[in-house]
Amino acid sequence: MHDPVAGRDDARERFLRFATSREALWPGNFRDFNAAVTRMATLAPGGRIGLPIVEEEIARLAEAWRRAPAAGGAGAGEGGEDLLVAALGARRAAALDPFDRVQLAEVLRVLKSARSLSEAGRVLFAASRAKKKSVNDADRLRKYLARFEIDWSEVVAEGG
């Protein structure tokens, strides 16, 4: 049977690269993946999924996952406390403001699952990086961690 919707090679490669990255959460597994492909096919002019449609879908998925409470956030009661204590020690972790606790716990959670500091930075600064003239996510993340006297290599060395 002939498939009426096709994708350009660059678009297919971009979507597959995203879909198999650590950035892609897929909480609904194949249902979410199928819905994404269906959405792109529906929006594809002339039945050809191009790079602009893929980029829009990636942005839509990333935003949806960022907003979803089940996306694996590391709040105080969801494993975030363990990450904070491992990185800072119990006394320093207890001294953090609640705002910093939640934010830093999420940063540590992303760091644990990232293959590099740059990959973690791309995930954490996904929205703001598009507005910058010069993008150096790793440096931004390194400076953020330095505020808490945390080194990325130590976080990764702790295992996870």
N, C-alpha and C positions, 0 to 999 in steps of 0.2 A: 504494500500500500504506500502511496506517495505521501510524504509529509509536507503539508502546505506551508509550514513555517520553517524558515532556516535562519541560521545565524552566520554573520560574517566571522571569519576565523579569528580576527583580533578581539571581537566582542565575546566569542565563545571562550577563548583563552583567558580573557580578563575575568569573566564570570566564574569560570572553574577555579582560577587561582584564588579568587575571593572565597568561593564556596568551600574550599578545602583548607583555608587558612585558619589560624587560631582565633582570628577576629570573628569568624562566622560561628554563631552559637547554635542555630537550628534547633530551638527548643521543641518544635513540633515535628522534627525529623523530616521525613519525606513529604509530609503534608505541606510544610512551609516551603520546602524546595520546589515542589510541584506548583504551589501557588505563585511563587516568584517567576517561574518559567512561563506559566499561563498568563500572568500579568504582562510580562515582556512581549509575549507573542500577540496578545490582544492590542498592545500599543504599537507594535511594529508596522511601519508604513510599508505596504507592498509585501508583507509577509517576511521581511528580512530584519532580524534583530541586529541593530547596530550598536556601536560603543556608547553613544549618548543614552540610549534606553538602558543599557547595562549599568552605566554609572548612576543613573537615576534610581534604578532598583536597588543597587548596593547602598546608596545613601538612605533610601526608604527603610531597608532592612536594618541597617545599623541604628537608625533613629528609633525604630520600633523596639529593637532589642535593648537599647539604652534606657528606654522608658519602662520596659517591662519589669515588674518587681521580681519575677522568677528568673531573671537573667543572671543570677548568681552573684548578686551584690554581696559585699562583705560588711554588713552592718555589725553593730556590737554583739548581737546574739547569734550571728550566722557564721562564725569562724573568724571574723575580723579581729576579735580580741586576741586570739591565738597568734595571728600574724603580727599584730602590734607588739605583743609581749616578746615574741621571737626577735623582732627587729630592734626594739628599744629597751627591753627589760621591763619588768613589772612596774617599777617605781616611775620611770619616765613615761610609760604608757598611761599610767593612772593620772599623771599630771597634765595630759592633753585636754584641751577644750573638746566638748562633744562634736563641734563642727570639724575640727582637725582629725578627730578619731575616725569619723565616718569616711572622710576624704582620703586620709592616709591608708586606711584599711583597704579601700577599693584600689588605690594605686598599688599596694603590695600584692593584692590578689591578681591584678593584671600582670605585674612583674613576674610572679610565680609561673604564670602560664605562657609567658612570651619567650621566644627563642633568643631575643636580643633586646638591648635597651632601646634601639631604634624601633623595633616592632611594637614594644610596649608604648612608646611615645606616639606612634601612629594611631594606636587604639585610643589612648587617653586624650589626645589632642585632635581627634578626627574632625570636629567642627571648626575649631579656631585656626587650624593649620591652613585652611583654604583662604583665610583672610590675610595671611602673612606674605610679605614679599620674599623673605628668606626663611626657609623651613629647616630647622634643626631640632627635631623632636627629642633626640637623645640628649642634647645639651639642655633643653628646657627641663626635661625630666631629671637629669643629673643635678641641676640647680635646685629643683623642688626638693629632692631627697636630701640635699646638703643642709637645707633648713632644719632637718631633723637629725643631722649627723648620721645619715644612712648611706651606705655605698651599695650600688646595684649588685656587685659581685658577691657581697656578703649575703644579700637576700637570696640570690640564686644558689649559693653554696649551702644554704640551710636546707635545701631540698623542698619538695612540695608535692 
